[in-house]
Amino acid sequence: MNILEWLRVIFLGIVEGITEWLPVSSTGHLILVDEFWKTSAPQVFTESFTNMFEVVIQLGAILAVVTVFFHKLNPFSNRKTAQQRHNTMVLWGKVIVGCLPAAVVGLLFNDWMEEHLMNWQMVAAMLIVYGVLFMAIEWYCRRKDFRITRFSQLSYGTALLIGVIQILSLVPGTSRSGVTILGAMLLGCSRFIAAEYTFYLAIPVMFGASGLKIVKFLLDGGGFTGEQFAVVLVAMLVAYLVSIFVIKFLMDYIKRHDFRVFGVYRIVLGVVVILCFSLIF
């Protein structure tokens, strides 16, 4: 691959690292980048490799969550009391419960969604729809007293309901973090708890989705070439480094602000996408 193609890989890693955690849809942005910046290395970015790459690149972002929240998520830390270790195990139980609905639906309908939903029209529509929802729900919650401000107050039933809502994020352009945060807020979670729980849910969800994509790619194509393996590693590393900063930024941001700005961004981007693809392409 030439230098321009490697810059494209790095740019995709940056886009993933930023958009995976901000409620603006990472998959949607990756699809749009692929539409606007076509690859010049079709021998590397085959159709099967691209489908796998757009999911597996997210592992870098997920590893950033593990890094940032390692102490909170580690149930075996010697720095925790017995009660704290127990609470961490309970938290993991709630995370697993929240992952189950999307995992089941994703396994059953993965091929159908790839065939029918992975396009710019769907991305643009979901950017606008959920942009409006973000603003509407923030308006609805502007004076709401959230009843869940600690993870100990998050019941398994609420965790499961948030997981059911997360199924909507399987549609590209929706934003897994965005729809989960919105759903959690409507169910009584504070913005801080909603955002942090969303990060935790991503760990098993994305490890599972990435594993599924890698197995499917290996079965269909027979294995990675050296360049393909390097492309995945570089993109994941960039996504990891960028994600560490974005996660810290978002957790600090929501202490003082709501999510309306992301709703505006989504609507504007959705309109721009429609205009560009309708009038230019």
C-alpha atoms as an extended CHARMM CRD file, in Angstrom:
* protein
*
       281  EXT
         1         1  MET       CA              0.0000000000        0.0000000000        0.0000000000  PROA      1               0.0000000000
         2         2  ASN       CA              1.1510000000        3.5680000000       -0.6400000000  PROA      2               0.0000000000
         3         3  ILE       CA              1.4950000000        6.3610000000        1.9220000000  PROA      3               0.0000000000
         4         4  LEU       CA             -1.9110000000        7.8170000000        1.0740000000  PROA      4               0.0000000000
         5         5  GLU       CA             -3.5570000000        4.4850000000        1.8450000000  PROA      5               0.0000000000
         6         6  TRP       CA             -1.7780000000        4.2620000000        5.2020000000  PROA      6               0.0000000000
         7         7  LEU       CA             -2.9700000000        7.7980000000        5.9830000000  PROA      7               0.0000000000
         8         8  ARG       CA             -6.4810000000        6.5740000000        5.2220000000  PROA      8               0.0000000000
         9         9  VAL       CA             -6.0400000000        3.7180000000        7.7050000000  PROA      9               0.0000000000
        10        10  ILE       CA             -4.7940000000        6.1330000000       10.3810000000  PROA      10              0.0000000000
        11        11  PHE       CA             -7.6950000000        8.4850000000        9.6660000000  PROA      11              0.0000000000
        12        12  LEU       CA            -10.1690000000        5.6120000000       10.0710000000  PROA      12              0.0000000000
        13        13  GLY       CA             -8.5680000000        4.8290000000       13.4370000000  PROA      13              0.0000000000
        14        14  ILE       CA             -8.9560000000        8.4620000000       14.5100000000  PROA      14              0.0000000000
        15        15  VAL       CA            -12.6010000000        8.5310000000       13.3890000000  PROA      15              0.0000000000
        16        16  GLU       CA            -13.3110000000        5.3000000000       15.2820000000  PROA      16              0.0000000000
        17        17  GLY       CA            -11.5730000000        6.5420000000       18.4280000000  PROA      17              0.0000000000
        18        18  ILE       CA            -13.6300000000        9.7390000000       18.4510000000  PROA      18              0.0000000000
        19        19  THR       CA            -17.0240000000        8.4930000000       17.3450000000  PROA      19              0.0000000000
        20        20  GLU       CA            -17.1830000000        5.1910000000       19.2540000000  PROA      20              0.0000000000
        21        21  TRP       CA            -17.8070000000        7.0370000000       22.5320000000  PROA      21              0.0000000000
        22        22  LEU       CA            -19.4460000000       10.2590000000       21.4440000000  PROA      22              0.0000000000
        23        23  PRO       CA            -23.1410000000        9.5870000000       20.6610000000  PROA      23              0.0000000000
        24        24  VAL       CA            -22.7730000000       10.1620000000       16.9220000000  PROA      24              0.0000000000
        25        25  SER       CA            -22.4100000000        6.5970000000       15.4960000000  PROA      25              0.0000000000
        26        26  SER       CA            -18.9710000000        5.1740000000       14.8180000000  PROA      26              0.0000000000
        27        27  THR       CA            -20.1830000000        2.6290000000       12.2540000000  PROA      27              0.0000000000
        28        28  GLY       CA            -22.0650000000        5.3560000000       10.4200000000  PROA      28              0.0000000000
        29        29  HSD       CA            -18.9870000000        7.5580000000       10.2550000000  PROA      29              0.0000000000
        30        30  LEU       CA            -16.7980000000        4.6800000000        9.0390000000  PROA      30              0.0000000000
        31        31  ILE       CA            -19.3090000000        3.9300000000        6.2680000000  PROA      31              0.0000000000
        32        32  LEU       CA            -19.3280000000        7.6030000000        5.2670000000  PROA      32              0.0000000000
        33        33  VAL       CA            -15.5180000000        7.8040000000        5.2290000000  PROA      33              0.0000000000
        34        34  ASP       CA            -15.4640000000        4.7070000000        3.0310000000  PROA      34              0.0000000000
        35        35  GLU       CA            -17.9250000000        6.3560000000        0.6390000000  PROA      35              0.0000000000
        36        36  PHE       CA            -16.0810000000        9.6790000000        0.4640000000  PROA      36              0.0000000000
        37        37  TRP       CA            -12.5050000000        8.3390000000        0.5630000000  PROA      37              0.0000000000
        38        38  LYS       CA            -12.4210000000        5.2980000000       -1.6520000000  PROA      38              0.0000000000
        39        39  THR       CA             -9.5940000000        2.8330000000       -1.1350000000  PROA      39              0.0000000000
        40        40  SER       CA             -6.8530000000        2.5770000000       -3.7370000000  PROA      40              0.0000000000
        41        41  ALA       CA             -5.8350000000       -0.8620000000       -2.4590000000  PROA      41              0.0000000000
        42        42  PRO       CA             -8.7120000000       -3.2010000000       -3.3870000000  PROA      42              0.0000000000
        43        43  GLN       CA             -6.3760000000       -6.1730000000       -3.0460000000  PROA      43              0.0000000000
        44        44  VAL       CA             -6.1560000000       -5.3720000000        0.6890000000  PROA      44              0.0000000000
        45        45  PHE       CA             -9.6120000000       -3.9050000000        1.3440000000  PROA      45              0.0000000000
        46        46  THR       CA            -11.6110000000       -6.7050000000       -0.1940000000  PROA      46              0.0000000000
        47        47  GLU       CA            -15.3320000000       -6.7070000000        0.5330000000  PROA      47              0.0000000000
        48        48  SER       CA            -15.0300000000       -9.4130000000        3.2010000000  PROA      48              0.0000000000
        49        49  PHE       CA            -12.0100000000       -7.7200000000        4.8190000000  PROA      49              0.0000000000
        50        50  THR       CA            -13.7560000000       -4.3160000000        4.8950000000  PROA      50              0.0000000000
        51        51  ASN       CA            -16.8490000000       -5.8020000000        6.5620000000  PROA      51              0.0000000000
        52        52  MET       CA            -14.6350000000       -7.3900000000        9.2060000000  PROA      52              0.0000000000
        53        53  PHE       CA            -12.3260000000       -4.3590000000        9.5830000000  PROA      53              0.0000000000
        54        54  GLU       CA            -15.1670000000       -1.9040000000       10.3210000000  PROA      54              0.0000000000
        55        55  VAL       CA            -16.1090000000       -3.9820000000       13.3710000000  PROA      55              0.0000000000
        56        56  VAL       CA            -12.7270000000       -5.2700000000       14.5890000000  PROA      56              0.0000000000
        57        57  ILE       CA            -11.2010000000       -1.7710000000       14.5540000000  PROA      57              0.0000000000
        58        58  GLN       CA            -13.4950000000       -1.0860000000       17.5070000000  PROA      58              0.0000000000
        59        59  LEU       CA            -11.4530000000       -3.4540000000       19.6710000000  PROA      59              0.0000000000
        60        60  GLY       CA             -8.8630000000       -0.7020000000       20.0310000000  PROA      60              0.0000000000
        61        61  ALA       CA            -11.5180000000        1.6070000000       21.4260000000  PROA      61              0.0000000000
        62        62  ILE       CA            -12.7810000000       -1.1370000000       23.7640000000  PROA      62              0.0000000000
        63        63  LEU       CA             -9.2980000000       -1.7520000000       25.1570000000  PROA      63              0.0000000000
        64        64  ALA       CA             -9.2070000000        1.9600000000       26.0040000000  PROA      64              0.0000000000
        65        65  VAL       CA            -12.2660000000        1.4540000000       28.2460000000  PROA      65              0.0000000000
        66        66  VAL       CA            -10.4990000000       -1.4140000000       29.9940000000  PROA      66              0.0000000000
        67        67  THR       CA             -7.4730000000        0.8380000000       30.5290000000  PROA      67              0.0000000000
        68        68  VAL       CA             -9.3560000000        3.8880000000       31.8100000000  PROA      68              0.0000000000
        69        69  PHE       CA            -11.7140000000        1.9410000000       34.0930000000  PROA      69              0.0000000000
        70        70  PHE       CA             -9.4100000000       -0.9630000000       34.9570000000  PROA      70              0.0000000000
        71        71  HSD       CA             -9.5850000000       -0.4540000000       38.7200000000  PROA      71              0.0000000000
        72        72  LYS       CA            -13.3820000000       -0.0830000000       38.7290000000  PROA      72              0.0000000000
        73        73  LEU       CA            -13.8400000000       -3.1630000000       36.5700000000  PROA      73              0.0000000000
        74        74  ASN       CA            -11.2790000000       -5.4070000000       38.2630000000  PROA      74              0.0000000000
        75        75  PRO       CA            -13.0670000000       -7.6510000000       40.8180000000  PROA      75              0.0000000000
        76        76  PHE       CA             -9.7790000000       -9.1100000000       42.0390000000  PROA      76              0.0000000000
        77        77  SER       CA             -7.9840000000       -5.8870000000       42.9670000000  PROA      77              0.0000000000
        78        78  ASN       CA             -6.0860000000       -6.0530000000       46.2640000000  PROA      78              0.0000000000
        79        79  ARG       CA             -6.8770000000       -2.3590000000       46.7000000000  PROA      79              0.0000000000
        80        80  LYS       CA            -10.5830000000       -3.1740000000       47.1290000000  PROA      80              0.0000000000
        81        81  THR       CA            -12.3560000000       -4.3760000000       50.2190000000  PROA      81              0.0000000000
        82        82  ALA       CA            -14.3190000000       -7.6340000000       50.1310000000  PROA      82              0.0000000000
        83        83  GLN       CA            -17.5470000000       -5.6340000000       49.7520000000  PROA      83              0.0000000000
        84        84  GLN       CA            -16.1020000000       -3.6090000000       46.8830000000  PROA      84              0.0000000000
        85        85  ARG       CA            -14.9930000000       -6.7850000000       45.1020000000  PROA      85              0.0000000000
        86        86  HSD       CA            -18.4890000000       -8.1950000000       45.5680000000  PROA      86              0.0000000000
        87        87  ASN       CA            -20.0090000000       -4.9860000000       44.1640000000  PROA      87              0.0000000000
        88        88  THR       CA            -17.7310000000       -5.2260000000       41.1310000000  PROA      88              0.0000000000
        89        89  MET       CA            -18.8620000000       -8.8010000000       40.4590000000  PROA      89              0.0000000000
        90        90  VAL       CA            -22.4870000000       -7.6610000000       40.7310000000  PROA      90              0.0000000000
        91        91  LEU       CA            -21.7520000000       -4.8440000000       38.2750000000  PROA      91              0.0000000000
        92        92  TRP       CA            -20.3280000000       -7.3710000000       35.8040000000  PROA      92              0.0000000000
        93        93  GLY       CA            -23.5020000000       -9.4220000000       36.2240000000  PROA      93              0.0000000000
        94        94  LYS       CA            -25.5790000000       -6.3880000000       35.2540000000  PROA      94              0.0000000000
        95        95  VAL       CA            -23.2950000000       -5.7480000000       32.2730000000  PROA      95              0.0000000000
        96        96  ILE       CA            -23.7250000000       -9.3270000000       31.0230000000  PROA      96              0.0000000000
        97        97  VAL       CA            -27.5080000000       -9.1120000000       31.4350000000  PROA      97              0.0000000000
        98        98  GLY       CA            -27.5150000000       -5.8490000000       29.4690000000  PROA      98              0.0000000000
        99        99  CYS       CA            -25.5300000000       -7.4230000000       26.6230000000  PROA      99              0.0000000000
       100       100  LEU       CA            -27.7100000000      -10.4650000000       26.0530000000  PROA      100             0.0000000000
       101       101  PRO       CA            -30.5570000000       -8.9400000000       23.9570000000  PROA      101             0.0000000000
       102       102  ALA       CA            -28.2810000000       -7.3070000000       21.3600000000  PROA      102             0.0000000000
       103       103  ALA       CA            -26.0420000000      -10.3930000000       21.2570000000  PROA      103             0.0000000000
       104       104  VAL       CA            -28.9810000000      -12.6770000000       20.4380000000  PROA      104             0.0000000000
       105       105  VAL       CA            -30.4880000000      -10.3860000000       17.8020000000  PROA      105             0.0000000000
       106       106  GLY       CA            -27.0650000000       -9.6410000000       16.2950000000  PROA      106             0.0000000000
       107       107  LEU       CA            -26.2810000000      -13.3370000000       15.8730000000  PROA      107             0.0000000000
       108       108  LEU       CA            -29.6570000000      -14.0720000000       14.2940000000  PROA      108             0.0000000000
       109       109  PHE       CA            -29.8520000000      -11.1300000000       11.8800000000  PROA      109             0.0000000000
       110       110  ASN       CA            -26.2020000000      -10.1490000000       11.2410000000  PROA      110             0.0000000000
       111       111  ASP       CA            -26.1420000000      -11.2020000000        7.5620000000  PROA      111             0.0000000000
       112       112  TRP       CA            -29.5050000000       -9.5940000000        6.8010000000  PROA      112             0.0000000000
       113       113  MET       CA            -28.4530000000       -6.2950000000        8.3770000000  PROA      113             0.0000000000
       114       114  GLU       CA            -25.1710000000       -6.2560000000        6.4570000000  PROA      114             0.0000000000
       115       115  GLU       CA            -27.0330000000       -6.7500000000        3.1920000000  PROA      115             0.0000000000
       116       116  HSD       CA            -29.8940000000       -4.2960000000        3.7180000000  PROA      116             0.0000000000
       117       117  LEU       CA            -28.8180000000       -1.6400000000        6.2230000000  PROA      117             0.0000000000
       118       118  MET       CA            -25.1490000000       -0.8410000000        5.5590000000  PROA      118             0.0000000000
       119       119  ASN       CA            -25.6750000000        2.1590000000        3.2500000000  PROA      119             0.0000000000
       120       120  TRP       CA            -25.4890000000        5.9350000000        3.3590000000  PROA      120             0.0000000000
       121       121  GLN       CA            -29.2740000000        6.3680000000        3.1510000000  PROA      121             0.0000000000
       122       122  MET       CA            -29.8120000000        4.4730000000        6.3960000000  PROA      122             0.0000000000
       123       123  VAL       CA            -26.9210000000        6.2920000000        8.0850000000  PROA      123             0.0000000000
       124       124  ALA       CA            -28.2830000000        9.7160000000        7.1090000000  PROA      124             0.0000000000
       125       125  ALA       CA            -31.8060000000        8.8570000000        8.2380000000  PROA      125             0.0000000000
       126       126  MET       CA            -30.6950000000        7.5340000000       11.6320000000  PROA      126             0.0000000000
       127       127  LEU       CA            -28.3550000000       10.4830000000       12.2030000000  PROA      127             0.0000000000
       128       128  ILE       CA            -31.3000000000       12.8630000000       11.8170000000  PROA      128             0.0000000000
       129       129  VAL       CA            -33.9020000000       10.7580000000       13.6630000000  PROA      129             0.0000000000
       130       130  TYR       CA            -31.7510000000       10.2270000000       16.7200000000  PROA      130             0.0000000000
       131       131  GLY       CA            -30.4700000000       13.7890000000       16.5890000000  PROA      131             0.0000000000
       132       132  VAL       CA            -34.0660000000       14.9440000000       17.0250000000  PROA      132             0.0000000000
       133       133  LEU       CA            -34.6050000000       12.3580000000       19.7720000000  PROA      133             0.0000000000
       134       134  PHE       CA            -31.5230000000       13.5370000000       21.6330000000  PROA      134             0.0000000000
       135       135  MET       CA            -32.8360000000       17.0770000000       21.7400000000  PROA      135             0.0000000000
       136       136  ALA       CA            -36.3830000000       15.9870000000       22.6240000000  PROA      136             0.0000000000
       137       137  ILE       CA            -35.2730000000       13.6820000000       25.4450000000  PROA      137             0.0000000000
       138       138  GLU       CA            -32.8720000000       16.2640000000       26.8480000000  PROA      138             0.0000000000
       139       139  TRP       CA            -35.7560000000       18.7560000000       26.8810000000  PROA      139             0.0000000000
       140       140  TYR       CA            -37.9390000000       16.1530000000       28.6220000000  PROA      140             0.0000000000
       141       141  CYS       CA            -35.2300000000       15.3960000000       31.2040000000  PROA      141             0.0000000000
       142       142  ARG       CA            -34.1460000000       18.9980000000       31.8020000000  PROA      142             0.0000000000
       143       143  ARG       CA            -35.7500000000       19.1860000000       35.2630000000  PROA      143             0.0000000000
       144       144  LYS       CA            -35.9380000000       15.4730000000       35.9680000000  PROA      144             0.0000000000
       145       145  ASP       CA            -34.5060000000       14.0660000000       39.1810000000  PROA      145             0.0000000000
       146       146  PHE       CA            -32.7670000000       10.8490000000       38.1910000000  PROA      146             0.0000000000
       147       147  ARG       CA            -33.4030000000        8.0610000000       40.6800000000  PROA      147             0.0000000000
       148       148  ILE       CA            -30.3250000000        6.0250000000       39.6710000000  PROA      148             0.0000000000
       149       149  THR       CA            -27.1590000000        7.9240000000       40.5400000000  PROA      149             0.0000000000
       150       150  ARG       CA            -25.0490000000        4.9350000000       41.6870000000  PROA      150             0.0000000000
       151       151  PHE       CA            -24.5480000000        1.5130000000       40.1370000000  PROA      151             0.0000000000
       152       152  SER       CA            -25.8410000000       -0.1090000000       43.3310000000  PROA      152             0.0000000000
       153       153  GLN       CA            -29.2340000000        1.4530000000       42.4660000000  PROA      153             0.0000000000
       154       154  LEU       CA            -29.2560000000       -0.0910000000       38.9840000000  PROA      154             0.0000000000
       155       155  SER       CA            -31.4140000000       -3.2310000000       39.1500000000  PROA      155             0.0000000000
       156       156  TYR       CA            -31.0100000000       -6.2800000000       36.9270000000  PROA      156             0.0000000000
       157       157  GLY       CA            -34.4280000000       -5.5220000000       35.4530000000  PROA      157             0.0000000000
       158       158  THR       CA            -33.3820000000       -2.0040000000       34.4350000000  PROA      158             0.0000000000
       159       159  ALA       CA            -30.0930000000       -3.3700000000       33.0740000000  PROA      159             0.0000000000
       160       160  LEU       CA            -32.0560000000       -5.8120000000       30.9100000000  PROA      160             0.0000000000
       161       161  LEU       CA            -34.3570000000       -3.0590000000       29.6290000000  PROA      161             0.0000000000
       162       162  ILE       CA            -31.3440000000       -0.9480000000       28.6800000000  PROA      162             0.0000000000
       163       163  GLY       CA            -30.0290000000       -4.0080000000       26.8410000000  PROA      163             0.0000000000
       164       164  VAL       CA            -33.2890000000       -4.3410000000       24.9310000000  PROA      164             0.0000000000
       165       165  ILE       CA            -33.0340000000       -0.6840000000       23.8980000000  PROA      165             0.0000000000
       166       166  GLN       CA            -29.4430000000       -1.3220000000       22.7910000000  PROA      166             0.0000000000
       167       167  ILE       CA            -30.8130000000       -3.5910000000       20.0320000000  PROA      167             0.0000000000
       168       168  LEU       CA            -31.6950000000       -0.4030000000       18.1350000000  PROA      168             0.0000000000
       169       169  SER       CA            -27.9900000000        0.3670000000       17.8260000000  PROA      169             0.0000000000
       170       170  LEU       CA            -27.5410000000       -2.5620000000       15.4260000000  PROA      170             0.0000000000
       171       171  VAL       CA            -28.8740000000       -0.2160000000       12.7390000000  PROA      171             0.0000000000
       172       172  PRO       CA            -25.9290000000        1.8230000000       11.3210000000  PROA      172             0.0000000000
       173       173  GLY       CA            -26.1230000000        5.5310000000       12.0290000000  PROA      173             0.0000000000
       174       174  THR       CA            -27.9420000000        4.9890000000       15.3110000000  PROA      174             0.0000000000
       175       175  SER       CA            -24.9420000000        5.0210000000       17.7150000000  PROA      175             0.0000000000
       176       176  ARG       CA            -24.6440000000        2.2780000000       20.2900000000  PROA      176             0.0000000000
       177       177  SER       CA            -23.5260000000        4.7140000000       22.9740000000  PROA      177             0.0000000000
       178       178  GLY       CA            -26.1650000000        7.2610000000       21.9640000000  PROA      178             0.0000000000
       179       179  VAL       CA            -29.2080000000        4.9930000000       22.0150000000  PROA      179             0.0000000000
       180       180  THR       CA            -28.0600000000        3.2850000000       25.2240000000  PROA      180             0.0000000000
       181       181  ILE       CA            -27.5320000000        6.6150000000       26.9950000000  PROA      181             0.0000000000
       182       182  LEU       CA            -30.9470000000        7.8700000000       25.8660000000  PROA      182             0.0000000000
       183       183  GLY       CA            -32.6410000000        4.6770000000       26.9910000000  PROA      183             0.0000000000
       184       184  ALA       CA            -30.8680000000        4.6690000000       30.3450000000  PROA      184             0.0000000000
       185       185  MET       CA            -31.8490000000        8.2860000000       30.9910000000  PROA      185             0.0000000000
       186       186  LEU       CA            -35.4980000000        7.5590000000       30.1980000000  PROA      186             0.0000000000
       187       187  LEU       CA            -35.3300000000        4.6640000000       32.6570000000  PROA      187             0.0000000000
       188       188  GLY       CA            -34.0800000000        6.9770000000       35.4050000000  PROA      188             0.0000000000
       189       189  CYS       CA            -30.2750000000        6.8280000000       35.1350000000  PROA      189             0.0000000000
       190       190  SER       CA            -28.2560000000       10.0040000000       35.5230000000  PROA      190             0.0000000000
       191       191  ARG       CA            -26.1990000000       11.0690000000       32.5030000000  PROA      191             0.0000000000
       192       192  PHE       CA            -22.9920000000       10.0290000000       34.2710000000  PROA      192             0.0000000000
       193       193  ILE       CA            -24.2610000000        6.5320000000       35.1250000000  PROA      193             0.0000000000
       194       194  ALA       CA            -25.8420000000        6.1600000000       31.6730000000  PROA      194             0.0000000000
       195       195  ALA       CA            -22.5850000000        7.0510000000       29.9100000000  PROA      195             0.0000000000
       196       196  GLU       CA            -20.3520000000        4.9020000000       32.1170000000  PROA      196             0.0000000000
       197       197  TYR       CA            -22.6740000000        1.8870000000       31.8980000000  PROA      197             0.0000000000
       198       198  THR       CA            -22.6600000000        2.3110000000       28.1230000000  PROA      198             0.0000000000
       199       199  PHE       CA            -18.8700000000        2.0730000000       28.1380000000  PROA      199             0.0000000000
       200       200  TYR       CA            -19.0050000000       -1.1270000000       30.1850000000  PROA      200             0.0000000000
       201       201  LEU       CA            -21.6280000000       -2.6940000000       27.9290000000  PROA      201             0.0000000000
       202       202  ALA       CA            -19.3270000000       -2.1680000000       24.9710000000  PROA      202             0.0000000000
       203       203  ILE       CA            -16.6850000000       -4.5500000000       26.3210000000  PROA      203             0.0000000000
       204       204  PRO       CA            -18.4490000000       -7.9360000000       25.9300000000  PROA      204             0.0000000000
       205       205  VAL       CA            -20.5930000000       -6.7000000000       23.0240000000  PROA      205             0.0000000000
       206       206  MET       CA            -17.6570000000       -5.6310000000       20.8740000000  PROA      206             0.0000000000
       207       207  PHE       CA            -15.3890000000       -8.5250000000       21.8450000000  PROA      207             0.0000000000
       208       208  GLY       CA            -18.1950000000      -10.8750000000       20.8300000000  PROA      208             0.0000000000
       209       209  ALA       CA            -18.9820000000       -9.0140000000       17.5950000000  PROA      209             0.0000000000
       210       210  SER       CA            -15.2920000000       -8.8130000000       16.6670000000  PROA      210             0.0000000000
       211       211  GLY       CA            -14.7410000000      -12.4960000000       17.3510000000  PROA      211             0.0000000000
       212       212  LEU       CA            -17.7290000000      -13.3670000000       15.1680000000  PROA      212             0.0000000000
       213       213  LYS       CA            -16.4840000000      -11.1580000000       12.3140000000  PROA      213             0.0000000000
       214       214  ILE       CA            -12.9440000000      -12.5700000000       12.4800000000  PROA      214             0.0000000000
       215       215  VAL       CA            -14.1710000000      -16.1650000000       12.4120000000  PROA      215             0.0000000000
       216       216  LYS       CA            -16.4760000000      -15.4000000000        9.4910000000  PROA      216             0.0000000000
       217       217  PHE       CA            -13.6610000000      -13.6440000000        7.6100000000  PROA      217             0.0000000000
       218       218  LEU       CA            -11.2640000000      -16.5510000000        8.1550000000  PROA      218             0.0000000000
       219       219  LEU       CA            -13.8570000000      -19.0860000000        7.0320000000  PROA      219             0.0000000000
       220       220  ASP       CA            -14.7860000000      -17.0710000000        3.9310000000  PROA      220             0.0000000000
       221       221  GLY       CA            -11.3490000000      -15.8610000000        2.8710000000  PROA      221             0.0000000000
       222       222  GLY       CA             -8.8990000000      -18.3130000000        4.3280000000  PROA      222             0.0000000000
       223       223  GLY       CA             -6.8370000000      -15.8770000000        6.4020000000  PROA      223             0.0000000000
       224       224  PHE       CA             -5.1160000000      -12.4880000000        6.6510000000  PROA      224             0.0000000000
       225       225  THR       CA             -2.3970000000      -11.3070000000        4.3210000000  PROA      225             0.0000000000
       226       226  GLY       CA              0.5550000000       -9.5610000000        5.9700000000  PROA      226             0.0000000000
       227       227  GLU       CA             -0.7180000000       -6.1480000000        4.8750000000  PROA      227             0.0000000000
       228       228  GLN       CA             -4.2380000000       -6.8260000000        6.1110000000  PROA      228             0.0000000000
       229       229  PHE       CA             -2.9440000000       -7.8730000000        9.5160000000  PROA      229             0.0000000000
       230       230  ALA       CA             -0.8120000000       -4.7090000000        9.7160000000  PROA      230             0.0000000000
       231       231  VAL       CA             -3.7790000000       -2.5430000000        8.6870000000  PROA      231             0.0000000000
       232       232  VAL       CA             -5.9390000000       -3.9340000000       11.5050000000  PROA      232             0.0000000000
       233       233  LEU       CA             -3.1890000000       -3.4820000000       14.1100000000  PROA      233             0.0000000000
       234       234  VAL       CA             -2.3940000000        0.1160000000       13.0830000000  PROA      234             0.0000000000
       235       235  ALA       CA             -6.0580000000        1.1530000000       13.0250000000  PROA      235             0.0000000000
       236       236  MET       CA             -6.7030000000       -0.4820000000       16.4080000000  PROA      236             0.0000000000
       237       237  LEU       CA             -3.6700000000        1.2080000000       17.9790000000  PROA      237             0.0000000000
       238       238  VAL       CA             -4.7450000000        4.6400000000       16.7180000000  PROA      238             0.0000000000
       239       239  ALA       CA             -8.3280000000        4.0410000000       17.8890000000  PROA      239             0.0000000000
       240       240  TYR       CA             -7.0110000000        2.9700000000       21.3090000000  PROA      240             0.0000000000
       241       241  LEU       CA             -4.8830000000        6.0810000000       21.8380000000  PROA      241             0.0000000000
       242       242  VAL       CA             -7.5660000000        8.4860000000       20.6220000000  PROA      242             0.0000000000
       243       243  SER       CA            -10.2780000000        6.7460000000       22.6730000000  PROA      243             0.0000000000
       244       244  ILE       CA             -8.4230000000        7.2230000000       25.9540000000  PROA      244             0.0000000000
       245       245  PHE       CA             -8.5910000000       10.9880000000       25.5220000000  PROA      245             0.0000000000
       246       246  VAL       CA            -12.1840000000       10.9790000000       24.2160000000  PROA      246             0.0000000000
       247       247  ILE       CA            -13.4940000000        8.8640000000       27.1190000000  PROA      247             0.0000000000
       248       248  LYS       CA            -11.9150000000       11.1800000000       29.6750000000  PROA      248             0.0000000000
       249       249  PHE       CA            -13.2330000000       14.2090000000       27.7920000000  PROA      249             0.0000000000
       250       250  LEU       CA            -16.8110000000       12.8870000000       27.6580000000  PROA      250             0.0000000000
       251       251  MET       CA            -16.9320000000       11.8980000000       31.3370000000  PROA      251             0.0000000000
       252       252  ASP       CA            -15.7360000000       15.3890000000       32.2610000000  PROA      252             0.0000000000
       253       253  TYR       CA            -18.0500000000       17.0630000000       29.7260000000  PROA      253             0.0000000000
       254       254  ILE       CA            -21.2630000000       15.4950000000       31.0330000000  PROA      254             0.0000000000
       255       255  LYS       CA            -20.5810000000       16.7420000000       34.5420000000  PROA      255             0.0000000000
       256       256  ARG       CA            -21.4110000000       20.2420000000       33.2850000000  PROA      256             0.0000000000
       257       257  HSD       CA            -23.3470000000       19.8160000000       30.0230000000  PROA      257             0.0000000000
       258       258  ASP       CA            -26.1310000000       17.8100000000       28.4260000000  PROA      258             0.0000000000
       259       259  PHE       CA            -26.1530000000       16.0220000000       25.0550000000  PROA      259             0.0000000000
       260       260  ARG       CA            -28.0840000000       18.5410000000       22.9580000000  PROA      260             0.0000000000
       261       261  VAL       CA            -24.9730000000       19.6220000000       21.0540000000  PROA      261             0.0000000000
       262       262  PHE       CA            -24.5940000000       16.0790000000       19.7490000000  PROA      262             0.0000000000
       263       263  GLY       CA            -28.2100000000       16.1300000000       18.6080000000  PROA      263             0.0000000000
       264       264  VAL       CA            -27.5370000000       19.2760000000       16.5790000000  PROA      264             0.0000000000
       265       265  TYR       CA            -24.3620000000       17.7350000000       15.1270000000  PROA      265             0.0000000000
       266       266  ARG       CA            -26.2230000000       14.5980000000       14.0630000000  PROA      266             0.0000000000
       267       267  ILE       CA            -28.9930000000       16.5520000000       12.3340000000  PROA      267             0.0000000000
       268       268  VAL       CA            -26.5430000000       18.8140000000       10.4730000000  PROA      268             0.0000000000
       269       269  LEU       CA            -24.3680000000       15.8730000000        9.4010000000  PROA      269             0.0000000000
       270       270  GLY       CA            -27.3960000000       13.8770000000        8.2610000000  PROA      270             0.0000000000
       271       271  VAL       CA            -28.5800000000       16.7550000000        6.0780000000  PROA      271             0.0000000000
       272       272  VAL       CA            -25.0710000000       17.2540000000        4.6470000000  PROA      272             0.0000000000
       273       273  VAL       CA            -24.8360000000       13.5480000000        3.8100000000  PROA      273             0.0000000000
       274       274  ILE       CA            -28.1880000000       13.6060000000        2.0020000000  PROA      274             0.0000000000
       275       275  LEU       CA            -27.2260000000       16.6980000000        0.0050000000  PROA      275             0.0000000000
       276       276  CYS       CA            -23.7770000000       15.3720000000       -0.8910000000  PROA      276             0.0000000000
       277       277  PHE       CA            -24.8910000000       11.9330000000       -2.0020000000  PROA      277             0.0000000000
       278       278  SER       CA            -28.0240000000       13.1830000000       -3.7460000000  PROA      278             0.0000000000
       279       279  LEU       CA            -26.4530000000       16.0890000000       -5.6350000000  PROA      279             0.0000000000
       280       280  ILE       CA            -22.8160000000       15.0880000000       -6.0790000000  PROA      280             0.0000000000
       281       281  PHE       CA            -22.5880000000       11.3130000000       -6.2540000000  PROA      281             0.0000000000
